[in-house]
Amino acid sequence: MKKYYALETEGDHATINIFGDITSWPWLESDVSSYNLVQELDALQDAGQIDVYINSYGGEVAEGLAIYNALKRHKAKVVTHCEGFACSVASVIFMAGDERIMSNASLLMIHNAWTYTQGNAQELRKEADDLDTITQASKNAYLERVNIDAAELSAMMDSEKWLDPAECLEKGFATAIVGDDSSGKPSQQAKQAVYNAMRKMEPAGSLTGKTDPEPEPPAIRMEEPTEEPPEDPPKKEETENKVFNFITAIFGDKEE
């Protein structure tokens, strides 16, 4: 049977895969407990970098917070990778990374802590207050990384927010996004994006060949004009070809 939770080492690099539920009672092979993982981390004191790959719906808050703190405490550089879903407390573990990398086909989900409970009115009110305190621990982990304020973060957690990679990068949950094209070479799409950006930045008519409306002609005079008539404005196609030739000279013509 394939192991979904595993720790592997190669030289001074260690790899941790968390591809299951985070629980204090690991029944399935994919389950992850803080006790087992922290024991493994303690044996990696010589590791220079730990890569943590996550695909998890989350689980128990206490277990997730313990894993988060253990990773933060480790002297190695920690790089967390969202391989699919990093939901609930798994997204808190994702925040432990000095670098936090998402695939372009991955998602984070954040929400407030919840529980099952029973009791009288006084006990239920206390349970609600306790949940607010427990949720705050996760908020503290997010706020160490994100570039949004506490009020915006609380609103997102209240709504059980799903975040795509672009929004995670924008708000500071992630530090980078990786996609299918890992060559790093510009493609035709990159050229087109630069061209579109240039068209937006240039004054009206500078790239398209369009000019402002011509002023009203002066009063008719009897003498012949002494100046040569102005040249026709460049055609749109000629200008765009020049722009594409310029960009091609920079990026190269080969599509990736």
PyMOL commands that set and color helices and strands:
alter all, ss='L'
color gray80, all
select helices_A, chain A and resi 34-42+61-73+89-94+121-143+150-158+165-171+188-201+236-251
alter helices_A, ss='H'
color red, helices_A
select strands_A, chain A and resi 5-10+13-18+49-56+77-87+99-103+107-110+161-163+176-178
alter strands_A, ss='S'
color yellow, strands_A
deselect
rebuild
show_as cartoon
